[in-house]
């Protein structure tokens, strides 16, 4: 790991596992063509879709995990959930 990455990780004061356990509000929308779209507004660009609610929830949980892992590894500031 380079010194640059070590400095970047200092932006997020907690370990990745902390952020992965946070409960972010999920917004669900019915899709006009069928299925659902899900979005986590606190994590810009974190959205997905599914054919039914179960698939959509599974997909948004996976998208959240990938979003957080990527942001953490890149040293981006991770926002806390807004309720």
C-alpha positions in Angstrom: 0.0 0.0 0.0 1.4 3.4 -0.9 1.5 6.4 1.4 -1.1 8.0 -0.7 -3.6 5.3 0.0 -2.8 5.3 3.7 -3.7 9.0 3.8 -6.9 8.4 1.9 -8.1 5.8 4.3 -7.7 8.3 7.1 -10.8 10.1 5.7 -13.0 7.3 6.9 -12.3 7.0 10.6 -13.9 3.6 11.0 -13.1 0.2 9.5 -15.0 -1.0 6.4 -17.0 -3.5 8.5 -18.5 -0.5 10.5 -19.9 1.0 7.3 -21.2 -2.4 6.0 -23.3 -2.8 9.1 -25.0 0.7 8.9 -28.7 0.6 7.9 -29.2 3.0 5.0 -32.8 3.9 4.1 -33.9 2.3 0.8 -36.4 3.9 -1.6 -38.4 1.5 -3.8 -40.2 2.5 -6.9 -42.5 0.3 -9.1 -41.2 0.1 -12.6 -43.7 1.0 -15.3 -42.5 -2.1 -17.3 -42.8 -4.4 -14.3 -40.6 -5.1 -11.3 -39.1 -2.5 -9.0 -36.2 0.0 -8.8 -34.4 0.5 -5.5 -32.2 3.4 -4.5 -30.1 4.4 -1.5 -30.2 8.2 -1.8 -27.4 8.6 0.8 -25.0 6.8 -1.5 -25.0 8.6 -4.8 -25.4 6.3 -7.8 -26.4 3.3 -5.6 -29.4 1.9 -7.4 -30.6 -1.3 -8.9 -33.7 -3.1 -10.2 -35.4 -6.4 -9.9 -38.3 -8.5 -11.2 -39.9 -8.7 -7.7 -39.4 -7.2 -4.2 -37.2 -10.1 -3.0 -34.8 -9.8 -5.9 -34.8 -6.0 -5.7 -33.9 -6.0 -2.0 -31.2 -8.6 -2.6 -29.8 -6.5 -5.5 -29.8 -3.2 -3.5 -28.0 -4.9 -0.6 -25.3 -6.2 -2.9 -25.1 -2.8 -4.6 -24.7 -1.1 -1.2 -21.9 -3.5 -0.3 -20.0 -2.9 -3.5 -20.5 0.9 -3.3 -19.1 1.0 0.2 -16.2 -1.3 -0.5 -15.2 0.8 -3.6 -15.6 4.1 -1.8 -13.5 2.8 1.1 -10.7 1.4 -1.0 -10.6 4.6 -3.1 -10.4 6.7 0.1 -13.7 8.5 -0.7 -15.6 9.9 2.3 -18.5 7.6 3.1 -21.7 9.4 4.2 -23.6 8.2 7.2 -27.3 7.3 6.8 -29.9 10.1 7.0 -33.2 9.2 8.6 
